[in-house]
Amino acid sequence: MRDRIYVTAEDYEKLRRLIAGRRATGSVDLEHLDILEQELESAEVVPPEAIPPDVITMNSEVRLKDLDTGEIRTYRLIFPTQTKTDRCISVLAPIGTAMLGYSVGDIIEWRVPKGIRRFQVLDIMFQPEAAGVGND
C-alpha cells in the first residue's frame, strides 16, 4: 500500500458510500473492502484541479504493462455501477483497488491466488480531473 493517494471529495464520498453499502448487504469480500477503506484513510482529499495529471483516479483510462508477460493493455477504472466493457476494471476488483492513486512509472503489485501480479503504469490517456470533466 502507498503512503498516500489523492482523491477528490466527490470520489471519496462515493467510495465511502460504496463500502458502507457493501458492508450493509453482507458482502462476502470484507477483506477487500477493508483494503479499499485503508487506502481511503490514507488519502489526501483535494479539489479536482489539485489532482496531479499523472495520477490514476476514478474513470481514468490507463495503459499498463504486465511485467511478467510484457503484454500492454488499456483499462478504465470504474465504479461497479457503471457500464462495463472488457477494458473496464471495477474499483472493487483487487487490481482496481491497487490501481487507485498510482502514477505514471509506478509499479502496481497485488496478491492473487497464484502469487504476486505486477504491472507498470505506462501512461494515463484520460483523467477526468485533468480534462476538467465530472466523474459520473
N, C-alpha and C positions, 0 to 999 in steps of 0.2 A: 504494500500500500504506500502511496506517495505521502509526503508530509502535508501537502495542501493541494486542493483543487479549487478552481474558480467556477462559480455557478451564479447565474442571475437569480435575483429574488423570485422571479416568476417560476423558473425551473425548480428552484429549491422548494418552493411551496407545493408545486405539482408532484415532485418526488416524495416529499413528506406525506402528502395525502395518499399517494400510491402505496407507500409502505404501510401506512395505517390501515388502508382498505384491505390489503392482502392479509395483514395480521388479523383483522376483524373477521375475515371469511375463513380463517384457519388454513392459510396457505401451507403447503407441505414443505416448502423450501425456506424455512425460517432462518437457517444458517446464511443463505444467500441474502436474505433481507437484512440480516444483521451486518453483513459486509457493506451493503449499499448504505445503510444507516451510518456506519462508521465513516465511510467516505464523506457523507454529508456533514457529519460532526466536525470534520477537519476542513471543510470547505470555507473558502473566503467568498462571502456573498457580496457581489458587486453589481453596479448598474451594467446593462448590456454593453454600453460603449467602453467600459473598463476591461472587458474580456480581451486578453491578447488574441490576435487573429490566428495564431498558430496553435491554439488550444482546442481540443475536441469538446464540444458542447452538445446538448440535445439537438437533434436534426442536422448535425454536421455530416458532410459527406467526405469520407477519408479514403486514402489509398494506404493499404497495409501490406507489408511483405512478410510472409511466413518464413521465419529464419531457419526452419528445419527443411522445408521443401523448396524454398526460393520463389514460390508462387506469389504473385502480386494480385490483390483483389481490391475492389472498391466497395465500401459499405456506408450505409447511413444509419446513425444511431437514433433510435426512435422510442417513444413511449409505447407500451404494449397495446394501447387502444388505437394506435394509428394503423393505417393501411399498410400491410406488409407486402414486400416483394422478396425475391431471393437475395437481393442485395441489402436488405434491412436487417438490423440486429436490435432486438429489444434491450433496453437498459436493464431489464430483469434477467437477461441471459448472462451467464458468468463472464463471457467476453465483453458484453455490453457494459456491465458494471466496471470491468477492468479498463475499458477504453476511456471512460469519462474523465476528463481533466488532463489527459496526456497531451504532449506537444509534439510537433514535428521533430523527428530524430530520436524520440524516446523509444525504448524497448518495453513492450507490454508483455508481462508474464502472468499466467494464471494456471491454476492446477485443474487438470482433468483426470478422469479415472485412470488413464494410461500414463500419467506423468505431468510434465510441465509443457505448455504451449507458449511459444514466443513469437511475437510479431513486432516489426519496427514500423513506426508511423512515418511514411514517406512524404505525405502531402495532405493538406486539408484543402479539398477542392471547393467546398462550400461550408461556410459557417454563418448561421443566421445573424449573429451579433455583428460580425464584420460586414455583412451585406446590408445591415440596417433593416432587417425584416423581423416580424414577430415569430415566435416559436410555438406554433399551434400544436 
